[in-house]
C-alpha cells in the first residue's frame, strides 16, 4: 500500500509573532527547528523509509523537509520544490499582526477571511505585488498565475493539479512520499484525499512539525491516518 506523509512546517518566526505570513519567506523559529528535528528523530526510530519528497519554495517548509530527512538519515532522498505547494497567499494581510487586523477590520471580517472556503482577503498592495513579481523564485512563471490574494478554494486550484501530475504518480508506484508544506496547502490535499466538505475543511487543524501518516489503497483512496 502506498504511504503518504504530510508535514506542516515547524513554527516560523512570524507564527511566533502572530503575523499573517502567506507567501512571505520567513525562517523557522527555534521552536520550529526543534519540532522538525524531533519529528525527524521519530521517523528514524520508527524505521520509516521515504522514497521521494515534495515541498514549497518557501524556506520554512524547505528547512523542515531537510531536518526531517537529515535526522532520519535520509538526506539522499530526492526533493522537488514547487510554488504550487506554497502557503495560501494572504494578500494585503501579509505582515499584519492578527490582533491588529481584528481591531482594524473587525473580528467578524477577519474570521471570514481566515475561515471561509471561498472568500479571499484584500488583494496585495502594489508594493507587495512588485516584490512578488521581482522575487527570483517566481521568475520563470507567467505573472498571471502569481496570486494577489487567495481563498482556500483558490489554493486547491493550484495544489490539486500538482497532486495529480506529480505526487499521485509516485504513490501509484507504491512509494512512500513526504509532502512538507503549509497549513492551507496541506488542507487542500486533505480535502481531496478524505473528501472533506467545504464547510469542515476550513476548521481542520494540522499540528506544526508533526508528520501525519496516511495509508492509501491502490487507487489512492483514504484508508487510515495517524500522527507519528
PyMOL commands that set and color helices and strands:
alter all, ss='L'
color gray80, all
select helices_A, chain A and resi 13-16+30-45+59-71+83-85+91-93+98-105+107-115+126-134+136-138+143-145+152-171+183-194+198-201
alter helices_A, ss='H'
color red, helices_A
select strands_A, chain A and resi 3-8+52-55+78-81+176-181+212-216+222-227
alter strands_A, ss='S'
color yellow, strands_A
deselect
rebuild
show_as cartoon
